[in-house]
Amino acid sequence: MNTPVNLLTLMEQYNTEDKCRETLMHLRWPNGAKCLRCGHDKVTPVNNRKVLDCNSCHYQFSVTVGTMFHDSHLPLVTWFVVTYLLTESKKGMSASQIYRMLGKKSYKTAWYLCHRIRAAMKEVQGPTLDGIVEVDETYVGGHHHHHAGITGRGDRKKEIVVGVRQRGGELRFTRVSDVKASTLYKVIHQNVSDDVEFIMTDDFAAYDGAMGSQFKDKHRKINHSLGRYVDGDIYTNTVESAFSLLKRGIIGTWHKVSAKHLQAYLEEMEFRFNGRKNPYLFRDTLIKMLEAKHVEYRNLTSEAA
């Protein structure tokens, strides 16, 4: 997979189980398959290459064992198509839409499939953000009507999301329980580099305390309470545009997002946004699915959604 994939090439190159399995073999073991039990590098294909047998310990395994694809009754072709759709859909794609695309086999299957892919999209914490960074928070409702979505501060029925975005760089979304200075301090100091040039916020008082001594002199504020939104290079429009994308995803695509799974949707949006210029995002997502731990359905539904 050394060339970018579009929908047409996807259907041409990955339209059979054997083609998908061969691709996963190459992505998981680019230098040749090794035994998952003893690490021996001599293995023999059996059962029409679907299973490998270790020449040393005779452990038999497949390319999907121990991965996000493990224990799935869905064809690999279906996995490839849905993964591509989730990585390429700017505002995401709902389980309901995937359910319709799969021929209405099972909504539960579509929901579980989407969440397994989202779990693989969860990124290990990347490098902290530098340059000029904008920080803001928004309030997201669990259930939406056509006019609902993001409201002002103080609505206790809404979930709070803090956004930290580097201008020209990456985005971080974090679900928080409140907007106290101590909470914002933790989010900012986890995501912003000591070498940051400036941190831009609005005039919400908690941001003053959230800077601490480390970022106090680098803090710049735009006075939204007076109706001002741009003052030269001081503004938060960049992170607010990311919130707009999130809002369109929740209202227009997912329609409703439970508090239990909100962070998973935030991580999906963050992953796709940060990879927006990556022509190999589909391939890289497949690699993460091979590396990520299998997520069981009961773990996703262990608490009320």
Secondary structure by P-SEA (a helix, b strand, c coil): ccccccaaaaaaccccaaaaaaaaaaaacccccccccccccbbbbcccccbbbbcccccccccccccccccccccaaaaaaaaaaaaaccccccaaaaaaaaccccaaaaaaaaaaaaaaaccccccccccbbbbbbbbbbccccccccccccccccbbbbbbbbcccbbbbbbbbccccaaaaaaaaaacccccccbbbbcccaaaaaaacccccccbbbbcccccccccccccaaaaaaaaaaaaaaaacccccccccaaaaaaaaaaaaaaaccccaaaaaaaaaaaacccccccccccccc
